[in-house]
Amino acid sequence: MLGQKLLPAKVTIDVPLALALIELGFAILAAPASIPGLLSAARHMPVR
């Protein structure tokens, strides 16, 4: 993200990067347990 702010805009980089981030979001929504470390802290939290 920092590179996008410092460097001039390039569609050849921006579009694939945006699509990759969207795909990562869908992967997290579909199977959050498949992302290492994502749920480990939540498992140890007490239930109120």
Residue frames as a rotation matrix with the C-alpha (Angstrom) as fourth column:
MET 1
0.571 0.821 0.000 0.00
0.821 -0.571 0.000 0.00
0.000 0.000 -1.000 0.00
LEU 2
0.386 -0.510 -0.769 2.83
0.181 -0.775 0.605 2.36
-0.905 -0.373 -0.207 0.79
GLY 3
-0.646 -0.667 0.372 4.29
0.452 0.060 0.890 1.73
-0.616 0.743 0.262 -2.66
GLN 4
-0.057 0.719 0.693 1.03
0.982 -0.086 0.170 2.78
0.182 0.690 -0.701 -4.25
LYS 5
0.815 0.368 -0.448 1.16
0.489 -0.851 0.190 6.09
-0.311 -0.374 -0.874 -2.40
LEU 6
0.207 -0.846 -0.492 4.80
-0.014 -0.505 0.863 6.85
-0.978 -0.171 -0.116 -3.20
LEU 7
-0.776 -0.511 0.371 5.00
0.301 0.217 0.929 5.64
-0.555 0.832 -0.015 -6.80
PRO 8
-0.595 0.586 -0.551 2.95
-0.783 -0.576 0.233 6.85
-0.181 0.570 0.802 -9.77
ALA 9
0.194 0.802 0.565 -0.21
-0.495 0.577 -0.650 4.87
-0.847 -0.153 0.509 -10.51
LYS 10
-0.723 -0.356 -0.592 0.19
-0.690 0.391 0.608 1.95
0.015 0.849 -0.529 -12.90
VAL 11
0.327 0.944 -0.039 -2.85
-0.945 0.326 -0.035 -0.04
-0.021 0.048 0.999 -14.00
THR 12
0.238 -0.278 -0.931 -0.69
-0.390 0.850 -0.353 -3.08
0.889 0.448 0.094 -14.75
ILE 13
-0.795 -0.529 -0.295 0.22
0.083 0.387 -0.918 -3.33
0.600 -0.755 -0.264 -11.06
ASP 14
-0.757 0.496 0.425 -2.81
-0.648 -0.486 -0.587 -1.82
-0.085 -0.720 0.689 -9.33
VAL 15
0.195 0.914 -0.356 -5.50
-0.922 0.294 0.250 -4.04
0.334 0.280 0.900 -10.86
PRO 16
0.102 -0.155 -0.983 -3.81
0.003 0.988 -0.155 -7.41
0.995 0.013 0.101 -10.16
LEU 17
-0.898 -0.439 -0.038 -2.94
0.063 -0.044 -0.997 -6.27
0.436 -0.898 0.067 -6.64
ALA 18
-0.487 0.803 0.343 -6.54
-0.872 -0.422 -0.249 -5.25
-0.056 -0.420 0.906 -5.97
LEU 19
0.365 0.631 -0.685 -7.82
-0.674 0.687 0.273 -8.56
0.642 0.362 0.676 -7.33
ALA 20
-0.327 -0.575 -0.750 -5.34
0.169 0.745 -0.645 -10.49
0.930 -0.338 -0.146 -5.17
LEU 21
-0.956 -0.006 0.292 -6.50
-0.273 -0.342 -0.899 -8.65
0.105 -0.940 0.325 -2.05
ILE 22
-0.047 0.999 -0.001 -10.13
-0.995 -0.047 0.088 -9.34
0.088 0.005 0.996 -2.91
GLU 23
0.281 0.092 -0.955 -9.35
-0.297 0.955 0.004 -13.04
0.912 0.283 0.296 -3.43
LEU 24
-0.760 -0.588 -0.276 -7.54
0.120 0.290 -0.950 -13.13
0.638 -0.755 -0.150 -0.09
GLY 25
-0.676 0.591 0.440 -10.63
-0.731 -0.459 -0.505 -11.67
-0.096 -0.663 0.743 1.57
PHE 26
0.346 0.822 -0.452 -12.85
-0.853 0.476 0.214 -14.31
0.391 0.312 0.866 -0.01
ALA 27
-0.103 -0.466 -0.879 -10.42
0.004 0.883 -0.469 -17.05
0.995 -0.052 -0.089 1.08
ILE 28
-0.958 -0.233 0.168 -10.57
-0.141 -0.126 -0.982 -15.79
0.249 -0.964 0.088 4.65
LEU 29
-0.268 0.939 0.217 -14.37
-0.956 -0.231 -0.179 -15.67
-0.118 -0.255 0.960 4.55
ALA 30
0.371 0.441 -0.818 -14.63
-0.660 0.744 0.102 -19.15
0.653 0.502 0.567 3.03
ALA 31
0.652 -0.231 -0.722 -12.17
0.466 0.873 0.141 -20.95
0.598 -0.429 0.677 5.32
PRO 32
0.669 -0.388 0.634 -10.76
-0.576 -0.810 0.112 -18.81
0.470 -0.440 -0.765 8.13
ALA 33
0.788 -0.371 0.491 -9.11
-0.226 0.569 0.791 -21.85
-0.573 -0.734 0.364 9.76
SER 34
0.717 -0.527 0.457 -6.89
0.697 0.533 -0.480 -22.28
0.009 0.663 0.749 6.70
ILE 35
0.477 -0.562 0.676 -5.06
-0.109 -0.801 -0.589 -19.00
0.872 0.207 -0.443 7.44
PRO 36
0.015 -0.531 -0.847 -2.30
0.809 0.504 -0.302 -19.75
0.587 -0.681 0.437 10.00
GLY 37
-0.807 -0.422 -0.414 -2.54
0.590 -0.542 -0.599 -17.64
0.028 -0.727 0.686 13.14
LEU 38
-0.617 0.609 0.499 -5.86
-0.159 -0.717 0.678 -16.05
0.771 0.339 0.540 12.26
LEU 39
0.427 0.904 -0.008 -7.97
-0.260 0.131 0.957 -17.87
0.866 -0.407 0.291 14.83
SER 40
-0.182 -0.548 -0.817 -5.37
0.581 0.610 -0.539 -18.84
0.793 -0.572 0.207 17.44
ALA 41
-0.964 -0.178 0.196 -5.91
-0.030 -0.663 -0.748 -15.77
0.263 -0.727 0.634 19.63
ALA 42
-0.257 0.950 0.176 -9.69
-0.832 -0.310 0.460 -15.98
0.491 -0.028 0.870 19.38
ARG 43
0.156 0.309 -0.938 -9.71
0.058 0.945 0.321 -19.58
0.986 -0.104 0.130 20.63
HIS 44
-0.482 -0.482 -0.732 -8.18
0.724 0.250 -0.642 -18.56
0.493 -0.840 0.229 23.95
MET 45
-0.769 0.251 0.588 -10.51
-0.371 -0.924 -0.092 -15.65
0.520 -0.289 0.804 24.68
PRO 46
-0.868 0.497 -0.017 -13.05
0.291 0.481 -0.827 -16.21
-0.403 -0.723 -0.561 27.45
VAL 47
-0.510 0.791 0.336 -16.70
0.470 -0.071 0.880 -16.31
0.720 0.607 -0.336 26.44
ARG 48
-0.980 0.182 0.087 -18.85
-0.183 -0.626 -0.758 -13.71
-0.083 -0.759 0.646 28.19
